[in-house]
């Protein structure tokens, strides 16, 4: 990736799913610093004891950072709710320039241990909602000056070790990545970029904290801001040139000359936890 110095998201409108916390929130706040308009799309309207952040708290942070926010309480599995959120965003801000499919559900278990309720949740949130949000945003993206779809999903690594322990989860995340593979080519002639971004290491989010056993588990993680900075670089590229890529956050930042990532570490000097799906 070439240097993007001077390029910003000023006057752009971003529709970000799962934006009430974690990576989605970090991407929203990075865009807000440029003066972007952001739809904060999530289910969380009231504070949750184990999951900090609501659509309203993040909207307030966006406004304070210099952006404009639209809090959208939305279960992205529900077609009508998602349709209304997209329409409300386009009406409020005059269109949609970029879609970030960040919302994700995770349940790490083998075939015998995965209830169908969990299987259905992961596929509804990770695959169906990604496809549906992309479909619903297309009429607005095609009118945008530099339209992007960015999925927070991994490279399509078919090594069986990434399937054996949690085949249902892997299938759902790879479904998001297959959307990138197909839509990038489908929409190329219309100038809509479709890319994926994935972290090289575990990211300090509430989901990781709950999965790995509490705050101590986050010591080997990087902060979500590394994903936000990488996403910013991707979204400020020319959509007609940069599409169909499976980016890794650290590689994106190295591409613009960053070689010291210690500022992103929760605990600098602590050995980092590699993320799934990468060699």
C-alpha positions as CSV (number, residue, x, y, z in Angstrom):
1,X,0.0,0.0,0.0
2,X,1.3,3.4,-0.9
3,X,1.4,6.4,1.4
4,X,-1.9,8.1,2.0
5,X,-0.6,11.2,3.6
6,X,-3.1,14.1,3.3
7,X,-6.1,11.9,2.5
8,X,-8.9,12.0,4.9
9,X,-12.5,11.0,5.4
10,X,-13.8,14.5,5.6
11,X,-17.4,14.8,4.5
12,X,-17.7,11.0,4.0
13,X,-20.5,9.0,5.5
14,X,-19.7,5.7,7.1
15,X,-22.3,3.0,8.0
16,X,-20.6,0.8,10.6
17,X,-22.1,-2.3,12.1
18,X,-21.2,-3.4,15.6
19,X,-20.0,0.2,16.3
20,X,-21.0,0.4,20.0
21,X,-17.7,-1.0,21.2
22,X,-14.3,-2.6,20.2
23,X,-13.0,-2.4,16.7
24,X,-16.2,-0.8,15.3
25,X,-16.1,2.0,17.8
26,X,-12.4,2.6,17.1
27,X,-12.9,2.9,13.4
28,X,-15.8,5.3,14.0
29,X,-13.7,7.5,16.2
30,X,-10.8,7.6,13.8
31,X,-13.2,8.7,11.0
32,X,-14.8,11.2,13.3
33,X,-11.4,13.0,13.8
34,X,-11.5,13.7,10.1
35,X,-15.0,15.2,10.4
36,X,-16.9,12.2,8.9
37,X,-20.5,11.4,9.5
38,X,-21.1,8.0,11.0
39,X,-24.1,5.7,11.5
40,X,-23.5,3.9,14.8
41,X,-25.3,0.6,14.1
42,X,-25.7,-1.8,17.0
43,X,-28.3,-3.4,19.3
44,X,-27.0,-2.0,22.5
45,X,-29.2,0.9,23.7
46,X,-28.7,0.3,27.5
47,X,-25.4,-0.3,29.3
48,X,-24.5,-4.0,29.7
49,X,-22.5,-5.1,32.8
50,X,-20.1,-7.2,30.7
51,X,-20.2,-5.3,27.4
52,X,-19.3,-1.6,27.8
53,X,-20.7,1.0,25.3
54,X,-24.0,1.8,23.7
55,X,-25.0,3.4,20.4
56,X,-25.6,6.6,22.4
57,X,-22.3,6.7,24.2
58,X,-20.3,6.1,21.0
59,X,-22.4,8.8,19.2
60,X,-21.5,11.3,21.9
61,X,-17.8,10.4,21.5
62,X,-18.0,10.8,17.8
63,X,-19.6,14.3,18.2
64,X,-16.9,15.2,20.7
65,X,-14.1,14.1,18.3
66,X,-15.4,16.3,15.5
67,X,-17.7,14.0,13.6
68,X,-21.4,13.8,13.2
69,X,-23.2,10.7,14.6
70,X,-26.5,9.0,14.0
71,X,-27.2,6.3,16.7
72,X,-29.1,3.4,15.0
73,X,-30.5,0.8,17.3
74,X,-30.7,-2.2,15.0
75,X,-30.6,-6.0,15.1
76,X,-28.8,-6.5,11.9
77,X,-30.3,-10.0,11.5
78,X,-33.7,-8.3,10.9
79,X,-34.1,-7.1,7.3
80,X,-36.6,-4.4,8.0
81,X,-34.6,-2.9,10.9
82,X,-31.4,-2.9,8.8
83,X,-33.3,-1.4,5.8
84,X,-34.6,1.4,8.1
85,X,-31.1,2.1,9.5
86,X,-29.7,2.4,6.0
87,X,-32.5,4.6,4.8
88,X,-32.3,6.8,7.9
89,X,-28.5,7.2,7.4
90,X,-28.9,8.2,3.8
91,X,-31.6,10.6,4.6
92,X,-29.8,12.2,7.5
93,X,-26.4,12.6,5.8
94,X,-27.4,12.8,2.1
95,X,-26.0,9.3,1.1
96,X,-23.6,6.6,2.2
97,X,-20.0,6.5,1.0
98,X,-18.6,3.5,3.0
99,X,-19.9,0.4,4.7
100,X,-17.9,-1.3,7.4
101,X,-19.2,-4.8,8.1
102,X,-17.7,-5.2,11.6
103,X,-20.4,-6.9,13.6
104,X,-19.6,-10.5,14.4
105,X,-20.7,-13.4,16.6
106,X,-18.2,-15.9,17.9
107,X,-18.6,-19.4,19.6
108,X,-15.5,-21.5,19.6
109,X,-16.5,-25.2,19.9
110,X,-16.4,-28.4,18.0
111,X,-19.2,-29.9,16.0
112,X,-20.7,-31.9,19.0
113,X,-20.5,-28.9,21.3
114,X,-22.1,-26.3,19.0
115,X,-25.8,-25.8,19.7
116,X,-27.7,-25.0,16.5
117,X,-28.8,-21.8,18.2
118,X,-25.2,-20.7,18.2
119,X,-24.6,-21.9,14.7
120,X,-27.6,-19.9,13.5
121,X,-26.5,-16.8,15.3
122,X,-23.0,-16.8,13.8
123,X,-24.3,-17.3,10.3
124,X,-27.0,-14.8,10.7
125,X,-24.7,-12.1,12.0
126,X,-21.5,-12.9,10.2
127,X,-22.7,-14.0,6.8
128,X,-26.3,-13.0,6.2
129,X,-26.0,-9.5,7.7
130,X,-22.8,-8.8,5.9
131,X,-24.4,-9.8,2.6
132,X,-27.7,-7.9,3.4
133,X,-26.0,-4.7,4.6
134,X,-23.9,-4.7,1.4
135,X,-27.0,-5.2,-0.7
136,X,-29.0,-2.5,1.0
137,X,-26.1,0.0,0.8
138,X,-25.4,-0.5,-2.9
139,X,-27.9,2.0,-4.3
140,X,-26.1,4.7,-2.2
141,X,-22.6,3.5,-2.7
142,X,-22.9,3.5,-6.4
143,X,-23.6,7.3,-6.2
144,X,-20.6,8.0,-4.0
145,X,-17.3,9.5,-5.1
146,X,-15.0,6.9,-3.5
147,X,-17.2,4.0,-2.4
148,X,-15.9,1.2,-0.2
149,X,-17.1,-1.9,1.6
150,X,-14.7,-3.2,4.2
151,X,-15.4,-6.5,6.0
152,X,-13.6,-7.3,9.2
153,X,-12.8,-10.9,8.2
154,X,-9.8,-13.1,7.5
155,X,-7.9,-14.2,4.5
156,X,-9.3,-17.4,3.0
157,X,-6.8,-19.8,4.5
158,X,-8.0,-23.4,3.9
159,X,-5.5,-25.1,6.2
160,X,-7.6,-27.7,8.0
161,X,-6.3,-26.6,11.4
162,X,-8.4,-23.5,11.2
163,X,-11.5,-25.6,10.8
164,X,-11.0,-28.6,13.1
165,X,-11.6,-26.9,16.5
166,X,-14.5,-24.6,15.5
167,X,-15.8,-25.4,12.1
168,X,-19.1,-23.5,12.6
169,X,-17.3,-20.2,13.5
170,X,-14.7,-20.6,10.7
171,X,-17.4,-21.2,8.1
172,X,-19.2,-18.0,9.2
173,X,-16.1,-15.8,9.1
174,X,-15.0,-17.3,5.8
175,X,-18.5,-16.5,4.5
176,X,-17.8,-12.8,5.1
177,X,-14.5,-13.2,3.3
178,X,-16.2,-15.0,0.4
179,X,-18.4,-11.9,0.1
180,X,-15.2,-9.9,-0.5
181,X,-13.9,-12.4,-3.1
182,X,-17.2,-12.3,-5.1
183,X,-18.4,-8.8,-4.6
184,X,-15.0,-7.2,-5.4
185,X,-15.1,-8.7,-8.9
186,X,-18.9,-8.2,-9.3
187,X,-18.7,-4.5,-8.4
188,X,-15.3,-3.7,-9.9
189,X,-16.7,-2.1,-13.1
190,X,-18.9,0.2,-10.9
191,X,-15.9,1.4,-9.0
192,X,-17.0,0.1,-5.6
193,X,-14.0,-1.3,-3.6
194,X,-14.6,-4.4,-1.5
195,X,-11.9,-5.5,0.9
196,X,-11.2,-7.4,4.1
197,X,-9.2,-6.4,7.1
198,X,-7.9,-8.8,9.8
199,X,-5.7,-8.3,12.8
200,X,-2.3,-10.0,13.0
201,X,-2.7,-10.3,16.8
202,X,-5.6,-10.7,19.2
203,X,-7.3,-7.3,19.8
204,X,-8.4,-6.2,23.2
205,X,-12.1,-6.3,23.0
206,X,-14.9,-7.3,25.4
207,X,-15.4,-10.5,23.3
208,X,-11.8,-11.5,23.8
209,X,-11.8,-10.7,27.4
210,X,-14.9,-12.8,28.0
211,X,-13.6,-15.7,25.9
212,X,-10.1,-15.8,27.3
213,X,-11.0,-15.4,31.0
214,X,-10.9,-11.8,32.1
215,X,-8.8,-8.6,32.0
216,X,-5.5,-10.5,32.5
217,X,-6.0,-12.2,29.1
218,X,-5.8,-8.8,27.4
219,X,-2.2,-8.3,28.3
220,X,-1.1,-10.1,25.1
221,X,-3.4,-8.1,22.9
222,X,-3.2,-4.9,20.9
223,X,-5.6,-2.1,21.2
224,X,-8.4,-1.7,18.6
225,X,-6.8,1.5,17.4
226,X,-4.4,-0.5,15.2
227,X,-7.3,-1.8,13.2
228,X,-8.8,1.7,13.1
229,X,-5.6,3.2,11.7
230,X,-5.3,0.4,9.1
231,X,-9.0,0.8,8.1
232,X,-8.5,4.5,7.7
233,X,-5.7,3.9,5.2
234,X,-7.8,1.4,3.3
235,X,-10.8,3.6,3.1
236,X,-8.8,6.6,1.8
237,X,-7.5,4.6,-1.1
238,X,-8.9,5.0,-4.6
239,X,-11.8,2.6,-4.8
240,X,-11.2,1.9,-8.5
241,X,-7.6,0.7,-7.8
242,X,-7.7,-1.0,-4.4
243,X,-10.3,-3.8,-4.3
244,X,-10.4,-7.5,-3.7
245,X,-7.6,-7.5,-1.1
246,X,-7.3,-9.4,2.2
247,X,-5.4,-6.9,4.3
248,X,-3.7,-7.6,7.7
249,X,-3.5,-4.6,10.0
250,X,0.2,-4.7,10.6
251,X,1.1,-5.2,7.0
252,X,-1.1,-2.2,6.0
253,X,0.8,0.1,8.5
254,X,4.2,-1.3,7.4
255,X,3.2,-0.3,3.9
256,X,3.3,3.4,5.0
257,X,6.5,3.2,6.9
258,X,5.4,2.1,10.4
259,X,7.7,-0.4,12.0
260,X,7.2,0.3,15.7
261,X,3.8,-1.1,17.0
262,X,4.5,-0.9,20.7
263,X,2.1,2.0,21.1
264,X,-0.7,-0.3,20.1
265,X,0.1,-2.9,22.7
266,X,-2.0,-3.2,25.9
267,X,1.1,-4.1,27.8
268,X,4.3,-3.2,25.8
269,X,6.9,-5.9,26.0
270,X,4.4,-8.7,26.7
271,X,4.4,-11.5,24.1
272,X,1.5,-11.0,21.7
273,X,-1.2,-13.6,21.0
274,X,-1.4,-14.4,17.3
275,X,-4.8,-14.2,15.8
276,X,-6.6,-17.1,14.0
277,X,-6.4,-17.9,10.3
278,X,-2.9,-16.5,9.7
279,X,0.3,-18.5,9.2
